[in-house]
Amino acid sequence: MNQKLVRSVDSPSLWNCSLSPGWKREDLQILRLALMKFGVGAWTKIVKSGCLPGKTPAQLNLQTQRLMGQQSIGEFMGIHLDPNVIYERNANKTEVVRKNGCIINTGNNPTAKERAIKIQKNKEKYGLSSEIIESIELEDRRSETAQEAEISSKRARLLMLKERLRVYEEKLEELIQQKRGSK
């Protein structure tokens, strides 16, 4: 049996290197910088920073997997790194199983000790210097979200009012037609 077979019942949207629904290109650049500043897995810090308003830790995790081009990111937890470097490394790998362009797990899970060793090696290889980390500034964008929400709410109200107006215009037209018919 082919060991590289990926079952078709697996979700096709989970492990691809594309934008997730609700993500803009600008959001990806901000997430990249946030991973560099706060480290992989620091989802709560990223959320609290306000740089990606409305995003949940789960969304950050999934989009990070897409940015890095691999399903499991445990070997990078806590490391301040550039996910683009990891993506490029993964794009060049050949003897791996991919789903929608993203490397998926096929072997056993590493032990805690094996994982700690891998994290240390990755930190040495891909970790950013403290100077780079400290130089990264992320803007709190929560006020933009509030403005966007207000605009969205007003647009919805406008659409509702337009629909009401259309209904009233139809009723008025019916009344005019009835009045003309009774003469």
Buried (B, 14 or more C-beta within 10 A) or exposed (E): EEEEEBEEEEEEEBBBBEEBEEBEEEBBEBBBBBBBBBBBBBBEEBBEBBBBBBBEEEBBEBBBBBBBBBBBBBBBEBBBBBBBEBBEBBEEEEEEBBBBEBBBEEEEEBEEEEBEEBBEEBBEEBBBEEEEBEEBEBEEBBEEEEEEEEEEEEEEEEEEEEEEEEEEEEEEEEEEEEEEEEE
